[in-house]
Amino acid sequence: MIIKSAGFISSSLVRSQNTLNFSYIYLALKAKNYNPAEIESYVRRWFTLSILTGRYSSSPESMFDYDIKNISKMDFGEYLKSVESAELSDTFFDIALVQNLDTSVSTSPYFNVYLAAQVKLNDKGPLSRDITVKDLISHKGDIHHVFPKDYLKNYGLSRGQYNQVANYAYTQSEINIKVGNKAPGIYFHELKEQCDCRILKYGGINDFEVLTENFKQNCIPESVFSKNIKNYDEFLEQRRVLMAKKIKEYYLSL
């Protein structure tokens, strides 16, 4: 329940068994009579920190031993702060994490943390008025390409280019089908018209303020209204920065 309360509601979002195993530090903290609410926060933060830093991805036994020794001889909150200061500085979130999001691996731990952040923050799916990202992940929603895959393929882009995680978003199947292979500049322009005339074409949003908030929740830069193939790389860069900011906001809320 603690891991799920951090937004990791599906096994598909938890790719590291070692990181999950170490979360049983919960039992050690409980034995030391830490406050239950404090324990939950510590476990959520440590679990997410470990994913973001790949703490147990190599030589996990040695790192387990190192962490357990430190936890046994000092206050866990103090140890957590020391590790955060060393490994999760502003430089990590502003530079390293943005670079780590430059990947086409859909199972990327950084993308999974981003999705967990959307779940935890109760974000709505792209162009959805009521359906949340939590709903979409729980019920196997579609992975939508903000710049449609076929549109990019028609311009000769490779799989590694059009499948960038910064081009991904969980969305409702019917919205994904409706968008098809239209250029973002076209279907987002039609979204503006949808908000003007209140006639629904994509999803259930027909109010521009609601659409703007939906973009914000899904880290879609508002400049996407004017984007085309020439601006694709720029779009990816802008969205990675927004995704990294959301992950930072989420982590600090744990």
C-alpha positions as CSV (number, residue, x, y, z in Angstrom):
1,M,0.0,0.0,0.0
2,I,2.9,2.4,0.7
3,I,4.4,1.8,-2.7
4,K,1.0,2.2,-4.4
5,S,0.5,5.4,-2.4
6,A,3.6,6.8,-4.1
7,G,1.9,6.3,-7.5
8,F,3.4,2.9,-8.4
9,I,0.0,1.3,-8.8
10,S,1.1,-1.3,-11.4
11,S,3.9,-3.9,-11.6
12,S,4.7,-2.4,-15.0
13,L,6.0,0.7,-13.2
14,V,8.3,-1.3,-10.9
15,R,11.2,-2.6,-12.9
16,S,13.7,-3.1,-10.1
17,Q,13.0,-6.0,-7.7
18,N,16.1,-5.0,-5.7
19,T,14.6,-1.6,-5.0
20,L,11.3,-3.1,-4.0
21,N,13.0,-5.6,-1.7
22,F,14.9,-2.8,0.1
23,S,11.5,-1.1,0.8
24,Y,11.1,-3.7,3.5
25,I,13.3,-1.3,5.6
26,Y,9.7,-0.4,6.6
27,L,10.0,-3.3,9.1
28,A,13.2,-2.1,10.6
29,L,11.8,1.4,11.1
30,K,8.7,0.0,12.6
31,A,10.8,-2.0,15.1
32,K,12.6,1.2,16.1
33,N,9.2,2.8,16.9
34,Y,9.3,5.5,14.2
35,N,6.0,7.3,13.7
36,P,3.8,5.3,11.2
37,A,3.2,8.4,9.0
38,E,6.9,9.2,9.1
39,I,7.7,5.6,8.1
40,E,5.4,5.8,5.1
41,S,7.0,9.1,3.9
42,Y,10.5,7.7,4.3
43,V,9.7,4.5,2.4
44,R,8.1,6.4,-0.5
45,R,11.0,8.8,-0.8
46,W,13.7,6.1,-0.4
47,F,12.0,3.9,-3.0
48,T,11.7,6.7,-5.5
49,L,15.2,8.0,-4.8
50,S,16.6,4.5,-5.4
51,I,14.8,4.3,-8.8
52,L,15.9,7.7,-9.9
53,T,19.6,7.1,-9.0
54,G,19.8,3.4,-9.9
55,R,21.0,2.8,-6.4
56,Y,20.6,-1.0,-6.4
57,S,21.1,-1.6,-10.2
58,S,24.7,-2.8,-9.8
59,S,26.3,-4.6,-6.8
60,P,23.1,-4.4,-4.9
61,E,24.3,-6.7,-2.0
62,S,27.2,-4.3,-1.3
63,M,24.9,-1.3,-1.4
64,F,22.3,-3.0,0.8
65,D,25.0,-3.7,3.4
66,Y,26.2,-0.2,3.2
67,D,22.8,1.4,3.7
68,I,21.7,-1.0,6.5
69,K,24.9,-0.2,8.4
70,N,24.3,3.5,8.2
71,I,20.6,3.2,9.0
72,S,21.4,1.1,12.1
73,K,23.7,3.7,13.5
74,M,22.0,7.0,12.7
75,D,18.5,8.5,12.4
76,F,16.9,7.5,9.1
77,G,15.7,11.0,8.4
78,E,19.2,12.4,8.7
79,Y,20.6,9.6,6.5
80,L,17.9,10.2,3.9
81,K,18.7,14.0,3.9
82,S,22.5,13.3,3.4
83,V,21.8,11.0,0.5
84,E,19.4,13.4,-1.1
85,S,21.9,16.3,-0.7
86,A,24.6,14.1,-2.5
87,E,22.5,12.6,-5.2
88,L,19.3,14.6,-5.8
89,S,20.5,18.1,-6.0
90,D,18.9,20.8,-8.2
91,T,21.6,19.9,-10.7
92,F,20.3,16.4,-10.9
93,F,16.7,17.5,-11.5
94,D,17.5,20.4,-13.8
95,I,20.3,18.7,-15.9
96,A,20.9,15.0,-15.3
97,L,17.3,14.0,-15.2
98,V,16.4,16.0,-18.3
99,Q,19.3,14.1,-20.1
100,N,18.1,10.8,-18.7
101,L,14.6,11.4,-20.2
102,D,16.3,11.5,-23.7
103,T,15.5,7.8,-24.4
104,S,13.3,5.7,-26.5
105,V,13.0,2.9,-23.9
106,S,9.4,2.8,-22.8
107,T,10.3,0.9,-19.7
108,S,12.8,3.6,-18.6
109,P,12.8,4.0,-14.8
110,Y,12.6,7.8,-15.3
111,F,9.5,7.6,-17.4
112,N,8.0,5.2,-14.9
113,V,8.6,7.7,-12.1
114,Y,7.0,10.4,-14.3
115,L,3.9,8.2,-14.7
116,A,3.9,7.5,-10.9
117,A,4.0,11.3,-10.4
118,Q,1.0,11.7,-12.7
119,V,-0.9,9.1,-10.7
120,K,0.1,10.6,-7.3
121,L,-0.9,14.1,-8.5
122,N,-4.2,12.8,-9.9
123,D,-3.5,14.2,-13.4
124,K,-6.1,13.8,-16.1
125,G,-5.1,12.0,-19.3
126,P,-4.3,14.1,-22.4
127,L,-7.4,15.8,-23.7
128,S,-9.5,14.0,-21.1
129,R,-11.9,15.9,-18.9
130,D,-12.6,13.2,-16.3
131,I,-10.4,10.1,-17.0
132,T,-7.2,10.2,-15.0
133,V,-3.8,8.7,-15.8
134,K,-4.4,6.4,-12.9
135,D,-7.5,5.1,-14.6
136,L,-5.7,4.7,-17.9
137,I,-2.7,2.8,-16.4
138,S,-5.1,0.6,-14.3
139,H,-7.2,-0.3,-17.4
140,K,-4.4,-0.6,-20.0
141,G,-5.0,2.7,-21.8
142,D,-3.1,3.5,-25.0
143,I,0.3,5.0,-25.2
144,H,-0.3,8.0,-27.5
145,H,2.4,9.8,-29.5
146,V,1.9,13.5,-29.1
147,F,3.6,13.9,-32.5
148,P,1.8,10.9,-34.2
149,K,4.0,8.0,-35.1
150,D,2.9,7.7,-38.7
151,Y,3.3,11.5,-39.2
152,L,6.9,11.2,-38.1
153,K,7.5,8.0,-40.1
154,N,6.3,9.8,-43.2
155,Y,9.2,12.2,-42.7
156,G,11.7,9.4,-42.5
157,L,12.3,9.5,-38.7
158,S,13.6,6.3,-37.2
159,R,11.9,4.2,-34.4
160,G,14.4,5.6,-31.9
161,Q,13.3,9.2,-32.9
162,Y,9.5,8.8,-32.9
163,N,9.4,6.6,-29.9
164,Q,11.1,9.0,-27.5
165,V,9.5,8.9,-24.1
166,A,9.1,12.7,-24.3
167,N,6.7,12.0,-27.2
168,Y,4.6,9.5,-25.1
169,A,1.4,10.1,-23.1
170,Y,-1.2,7.6,-21.7
171,T,-4.5,8.5,-23.3
172,Q,-8.0,7.1,-24.1
173,S,-8.1,4.8,-27.0
174,E,-10.8,6.7,-28.8
175,I,-8.8,9.9,-28.6
176,N,-5.7,8.2,-29.9
177,I,-7.8,6.8,-32.9
178,K,-9.3,10.2,-33.6
179,V,-6.0,12.0,-33.8
180,G,-4.6,9.4,-36.2
181,N,-1.6,10.7,-38.1
182,K,-2.5,14.4,-38.1
183,A,0.3,16.9,-37.6
184,P,0.2,18.4,-34.0
185,G,-0.3,21.9,-35.5
186,I,-3.5,20.6,-37.2
187,Y,-5.2,18.7,-34.5
188,F,-4.2,21.1,-31.7
189,H,-5.6,23.9,-33.9
190,E,-8.8,21.9,-34.2
191,L,-8.8,21.7,-30.4
192,K,-8.8,25.5,-30.2
193,E,-11.7,25.6,-32.5
194,Q,-13.4,22.9,-30.3
195,C,-13.1,25.2,-27.4
196,D,-14.5,28.1,-29.4
197,C,-17.5,26.4,-30.8
198,R,-18.0,23.9,-28.0
199,I,-18.5,21.1,-30.4
200,L,-16.5,18.1,-29.2
201,K,-14.1,16.3,-31.7
202,Y,-11.2,15.1,-29.5
203,G,-12.0,14.0,-26.0
204,G,-14.3,15.9,-23.6
205,I,-12.6,19.3,-23.2
206,N,-14.3,22.3,-24.8
207,D,-13.0,25.1,-22.5
208,F,-9.6,26.7,-23.3
209,E,-8.7,27.2,-19.6
210,V,-9.4,23.5,-18.9
211,L,-7.3,22.6,-22.0
212,T,-4.4,24.7,-20.8
213,E,-4.5,23.0,-17.4
214,N,-4.6,19.6,-19.1
215,F,-1.5,20.5,-21.1
216,K,0.2,21.6,-17.9
217,Q,-0.7,18.3,-16.1
218,N,0.7,16.3,-19.1
219,C,3.8,18.5,-19.5
220,I,2.8,19.5,-23.0
221,P,4.3,22.9,-23.9
222,E,1.6,25.4,-25.1
223,S,3.9,26.2,-28.0
224,V,2.8,22.8,-29.5
225,F,-0.1,24.7,-31.2
226,S,2.4,25.9,-33.7
227,K,4.7,22.9,-33.9
228,N,5.4,20.9,-37.0
229,I,8.2,18.4,-38.1
230,K,10.8,21.2,-38.1
231,N,10.1,21.8,-34.4
232,Y,10.0,18.2,-33.2
233,D,13.4,18.2,-31.5
234,E,12.6,21.5,-29.9
235,F,9.3,20.1,-28.6
236,L,11.1,17.0,-27.1
237,E,13.6,19.3,-25.3
238,Q,10.9,21.5,-23.9
239,R,8.8,18.5,-22.7
240,R,11.7,16.8,-21.1
241,V,12.3,19.9,-19.0
242,L,8.6,20.0,-18.0
243,M,8.6,16.3,-17.1
244,A,11.7,16.7,-15.0
245,K,10.1,19.6,-13.1
246,K,7.0,17.5,-12.5
247,I,9.1,14.6,-11.1
248,K,10.9,17.1,-8.8
249,E,7.6,18.5,-7.6
250,Y,6.3,15.0,-7.0
251,Y,9.4,13.8,-5.1
252,L,9.3,16.7,-2.8
253,S,5.6,16.0,-2.0
254,L,6.4,12.4,-0.9
